[in-house]
Amino acid sequence: MKKVVCGVYDMKAGSYDYVGHFDNLVQASRAFENSVRNPDSVYAKYPMDFYLVHLADFDVLTGFFECKSSLLPFCNASDFLTGGDSKKSS
């Protein structure tokens, strides 16, 4: 069985803020959405700055990571804001 390893990339800082493992990309996306919808989170305050990125797959039976050859973001924090109304980053 494989899990997905995803991270939240901060465009302004140029680094990953959070890295976690999930059963699939849908669960990763839901967790990111929950964080974005918290009005006190930095993701909600500057949604254009943060992307969820699939970094690797993790095989729970062998313990091996299979890193992705290209790290392409699959959603932006602004994707989860009501009506697509995203705030501009400062």
mmCIF file of the C-alpha atoms, coordinates in Angstrom:
data_MODEL
# 
_entry.id   MODEL 
# 
loop_
_atom_site.group_PDB 
_atom_site.id 
_atom_site.type_symbol 
_atom_site.label_atom_id 
_atom_site.label_alt_id 
_atom_site.label_comp_id 
_atom_site.label_asym_id 
_atom_site.label_entity_id 
_atom_site.label_seq_id 
_atom_site.pdbx_PDB_ins_code 
_atom_site.Cartn_x 
_atom_site.Cartn_y 
_atom_site.Cartn_z 
_atom_site.occupancy 
_atom_site.B_iso_or_equiv 
_atom_site.pdbx_formal_charge 
_atom_site.auth_seq_id 
_atom_site.auth_comp_id 
_atom_site.auth_asym_id 
_atom_site.auth_atom_id 
_atom_site.pdbx_PDB_model_num 
ATOM 1  C CA . MET A 1 1  ? 0.000   0.000  0.000   1.00 0.00 ? 1  MET A CA 1 
ATOM 2  C CA . LYS A 1 2  ? 1.255   3.452  -0.868  1.00 0.00 ? 2  LYS A CA 1 
ATOM 3  C CA . LYS A 1 3  ? 0.603   6.790  0.761   1.00 0.00 ? 3  LYS A CA 1 
ATOM 4  C CA . VAL A 1 4  ? 1.161   10.181 -0.816  1.00 0.00 ? 4  VAL A CA 1 
ATOM 5  C CA . VAL A 1 5  ? 3.538   12.721 0.680   1.00 0.00 ? 5  VAL A CA 1 
ATOM 6  C CA . CYS A 1 6  ? 2.488   16.318 0.104   1.00 0.00 ? 6  CYS A CA 1 
ATOM 7  C CA . GLY A 1 7  ? 3.847   19.655 1.183   1.00 0.00 ? 7  GLY A CA 1 
ATOM 8  C CA . VAL A 1 8  ? 2.623   23.228 1.280   1.00 0.00 ? 8  VAL A CA 1 
ATOM 9  C CA . TYR A 1 9  ? 5.008   25.390 -0.711  1.00 0.00 ? 9  TYR A CA 1 
ATOM 10 C CA . ASP A 1 10 ? 5.350   29.031 0.328   1.00 0.00 ? 10 ASP A CA 1 
ATOM 11 C CA . MET A 1 11 ? 6.155   31.036 -2.799  1.00 0.00 ? 11 MET A CA 1 
ATOM 12 C CA . LYS A 1 12 ? 7.338   34.093 -0.821  1.00 0.00 ? 12 LYS A CA 1 
ATOM 13 C CA . ALA A 1 13 ? 9.665   32.154 1.483   1.00 0.00 ? 13 ALA A CA 1 
ATOM 14 C CA . GLY A 1 14 ? 10.740  29.721 -1.228  1.00 0.00 ? 14 GLY A CA 1 
ATOM 15 C CA . SER A 1 15 ? 10.335  26.745 1.092   1.00 0.00 ? 15 SER A CA 1 
ATOM 16 C CA . TYR A 1 16 ? 7.916   24.083 2.270   1.00 0.00 ? 16 TYR A CA 1 
ATOM 17 C CA . ASP A 1 17 ? 5.888   25.067 5.327   1.00 0.00 ? 17 ASP A CA 1 
ATOM 18 C CA . TYR A 1 18 ? 4.275   21.715 6.077   1.00 0.00 ? 18 TYR A CA 1 
ATOM 19 C CA . VAL A 1 19 ? 4.883   18.164 4.857   1.00 0.00 ? 19 VAL A CA 1 
ATOM 20 C CA . GLY A 1 20 ? 2.521   15.292 5.644   1.00 0.00 ? 20 GLY A CA 1 
ATOM 21 C CA . HIS A 1 21 ? 1.435   11.874 4.418   1.00 0.00 ? 21 HIS A CA 1 
ATOM 22 C CA . PHE A 1 22 ? -2.082  10.919 3.348   1.00 0.00 ? 22 PHE A CA 1 
ATOM 23 C CA . ASP A 1 23 ? -3.887  7.899  1.932   1.00 0.00 ? 23 ASP A CA 1 
ATOM 24 C CA . ASN A 1 24 ? -4.503  9.755  -1.351  1.00 0.00 ? 24 ASN A CA 1 
ATOM 25 C CA . LEU A 1 25 ? -4.458  13.185 -2.986  1.00 0.00 ? 25 LEU A CA 1 
ATOM 26 C CA . VAL A 1 26 ? -8.118  13.819 -2.153  1.00 0.00 ? 26 VAL A CA 1 
ATOM 27 C CA . GLN A 1 27 ? -7.376  13.546 1.573   1.00 0.00 ? 27 GLN A CA 1 
ATOM 28 C CA . ALA A 1 28 ? -4.331  15.790 1.171   1.00 0.00 ? 28 ALA A CA 1 
ATOM 29 C CA . SER A 1 29 ? -6.443  18.366 -0.633  1.00 0.00 ? 29 SER A CA 1 
ATOM 30 C CA . ARG A 1 30 ? -9.139  18.231 2.082   1.00 0.00 ? 30 ARG A CA 1 
ATOM 31 C CA . ALA A 1 31 ? -6.588  18.761 4.838   1.00 0.00 ? 31 ALA A CA 1 
ATOM 32 C CA . PHE A 1 32 ? -5.141  21.732 2.970   1.00 0.00 ? 32 PHE A CA 1 
ATOM 33 C CA . GLU A 1 33 ? -8.645  23.132 2.393   1.00 0.00 ? 33 GLU A CA 1 
ATOM 34 C CA . ASN A 1 34 ? -9.441  22.870 6.120   1.00 0.00 ? 34 ASN A CA 1 
ATOM 35 C CA . SER A 1 35 ? -6.318  24.859 6.928   1.00 0.00 ? 35 SER A CA 1 
ATOM 36 C CA . VAL A 1 36 ? -7.073  27.467 4.272   1.00 0.00 ? 36 VAL A CA 1 
ATOM 37 C CA . ARG A 1 37 ? -10.627 27.963 5.532   1.00 0.00 ? 37 ARG A CA 1 
ATOM 38 C CA . ASN A 1 38 ? -9.372  28.779 9.042   1.00 0.00 ? 38 ASN A CA 1 
ATOM 39 C CA . PRO A 1 39 ? -9.471  32.597 8.968   1.00 0.00 ? 39 PRO A CA 1 
ATOM 40 C CA . ASP A 1 40 ? -6.589  32.789 11.472  1.00 0.00 ? 40 ASP A CA 1 
ATOM 41 C CA . SER A 1 41 ? -4.227  30.734 9.299   1.00 0.00 ? 41 SER A CA 1 
ATOM 42 C CA . VAL A 1 42 ? -1.458  32.277 7.242   1.00 0.00 ? 42 VAL A CA 1 
ATOM 43 C CA . TYR A 1 43 ? -2.875  30.339 4.261   1.00 0.00 ? 43 TYR A CA 1 
ATOM 44 C CA . ALA A 1 44 ? -6.163  32.258 4.532   1.00 0.00 ? 44 ALA A CA 1 
ATOM 45 C CA . LYS A 1 45 ? -4.402  35.578 4.936   1.00 0.00 ? 45 LYS A CA 1 
ATOM 46 C CA . TYR A 1 46 ? -2.110  35.170 1.906   1.00 0.00 ? 46 TYR A CA 1 
ATOM 47 C CA . PRO A 1 47 ? -3.741  32.467 -0.247  1.00 0.00 ? 47 PRO A CA 1 
ATOM 48 C CA . MET A 1 48 ? -1.919  33.312 -3.461  1.00 0.00 ? 48 MET A CA 1 
ATOM 49 C CA . ASP A 1 49 ? 1.398   32.475 -1.763  1.00 0.00 ? 49 ASP A CA 1 
ATOM 50 C CA . PHE A 1 50 ? 0.668   28.822 -0.922  1.00 0.00 ? 50 PHE A CA 1 
ATOM 51 C CA . TYR A 1 51 ? 0.433   25.720 -3.106  1.00 0.00 ? 51 TYR A CA 1 
ATOM 52 C CA . LEU A 1 52 ? -0.128  22.071 -2.249  1.00 0.00 ? 52 LEU A CA 1 
ATOM 53 C CA . VAL A 1 53 ? 2.498   19.913 -3.961  1.00 0.00 ? 53 VAL A CA 1 
ATOM 54 C CA . HIS A 1 54 ? 2.700   16.112 -4.349  1.00 0.00 ? 54 HIS A CA 1 
ATOM 55 C CA . LEU A 1 55 ? 6.300   15.417 -3.316  1.00 0.00 ? 55 LEU A CA 1 
ATOM 56 C CA . ALA A 1 56 ? 6.530   11.621 -3.191  1.00 0.00 ? 56 ALA A CA 1 
ATOM 57 C CA . ASP A 1 57 ? 4.801   8.306  -2.667  1.00 0.00 ? 57 ASP A CA 1 
ATOM 58 C CA . PHE A 1 58 ? 5.600   6.203  0.394   1.00 0.00 ? 58 PHE A CA 1 
ATOM 59 C CA . ASP A 1 59 ? 5.288   2.412  0.358   1.00 0.00 ? 59 ASP A CA 1 
ATOM 60 C CA . VAL A 1 60 ? 4.186   1.375  3.857   1.00 0.00 ? 60 VAL A CA 1 
ATOM 61 C CA . LEU A 1 61 ? 5.285   -2.235 3.295   1.00 0.00 ? 61 LEU A CA 1 
ATOM 62 C CA . THR A 1 62 ? 8.842   -1.588 2.139   1.00 0.00 ? 62 THR A CA 1 
ATOM 63 C CA . GLY A 1 63 ? 9.493   1.798  3.784   1.00 0.00 ? 63 GLY A CA 1 
ATOM 64 C CA . PHE A 1 64 ? 10.718  3.259  0.497   1.00 0.00 ? 64 PHE A CA 1 
ATOM 65 C CA . PHE A 1 65 ? 9.969   6.735  -0.788  1.00 0.00 ? 65 PHE A CA 1 
ATOM 66 C CA . GLU A 1 66 ? 9.482   7.315  -4.510  1.00 0.00 ? 66 GLU A CA 1 
ATOM 67 C CA . CYS A 1 67 ? 10.176  11.004 -5.066  1.00 0.00 ? 67 CYS A CA 1 
ATOM 68 C CA . LYS A 1 68 ? 8.391   12.775 -7.903  1.00 0.00 ? 68 LYS A CA 1 
ATOM 69 C CA . SER A 1 69 ? 10.642  13.761 -10.787 1.00 0.00 ? 69 SER A CA 1 
ATOM 70 C CA . SER A 1 70 ? 8.846   17.094 -11.201 1.00 0.00 ? 70 SER A CA 1 
ATOM 71 C CA . LEU A 1 71 ? 7.193   18.979 -8.362  1.00 0.00 ? 71 LEU A CA 1 
ATOM 72 C CA . LEU A 1 72 ? 4.130   20.595 -9.857  1.00 0.00 ? 72 LEU A CA 1 
ATOM 73 C CA . PRO A 1 73 ? 1.576   22.229 -7.561  1.00 0.00 ? 73 PRO A CA 1 
ATOM 74 C CA . PHE A 1 74 ? -1.884  20.743 -7.911  1.00 0.00 ? 74 PHE A CA 1 
ATOM 75 C CA . CYS A 1 75 ? -3.856  23.395 -6.043  1.00 0.00 ? 75 CYS A CA 1 
ATOM 76 C CA . ASN A 1 76 ? -3.458  26.902 -4.699  1.00 0.00 ? 76 ASN A CA 1 
ATOM 77 C CA . ALA A 1 77 ? -4.900  28.065 -1.381  1.00 0.00 ? 77 ALA A CA 1 
ATOM 78 C CA . SER A 1 78 ? -7.056  30.579 -3.249  1.00 0.00 ? 78 SER A CA 1 
ATOM 79 C CA . ASP A 1 79 ? -8.848  27.645 -4.968  1.00 0.00 ? 79 ASP A CA 1 
ATOM 80 C CA . PHE A 1 80 ? -10.701 26.983 -1.697  1.00 0.00 ? 80 PHE A CA 1 
ATOM 81 C CA . LEU A 1 81 ? -11.953 30.450 -0.931  1.00 0.00 ? 81 LEU A CA 1 
ATOM 82 C CA . THR A 1 82 ? -15.650 31.160 -1.338  1.00 0.00 ? 82 THR A CA 1 
ATOM 83 C CA . GLY A 1 83 ? -16.541 32.267 -4.832  1.00 0.00 ? 83 GLY A CA 1 
ATOM 84 C CA . GLY A 1 84 ? -12.910 32.114 -5.933  1.00 0.00 ? 84 GLY A CA 1 
ATOM 85 C CA . ASP A 1 85 ? -12.362 35.500 -4.262  1.00 0.00 ? 85 ASP A CA 1 
ATOM 86 C CA . SER A 1 86 ? -8.674  35.443 -3.458  1.00 0.00 ? 86 SER A CA 1 
ATOM 87 C CA . LYS A 1 87 ? -6.784  38.104 -1.573  1.00 0.00 ? 87 LYS A CA 1 
ATOM 88 C CA . LYS A 1 88 ? -3.682  39.561 -3.125  1.00 0.00 ? 88 LYS A CA 1 
ATOM 89 C CA . SER A 1 89 ? -0.459  38.743 -1.339  1.00 0.00 ? 89 SER A CA 1 
ATOM 90 C CA . SER A 1 90 ? 1.459   41.707 -0.001  1.00 0.00 ? 90 SER A CA 1 
# 
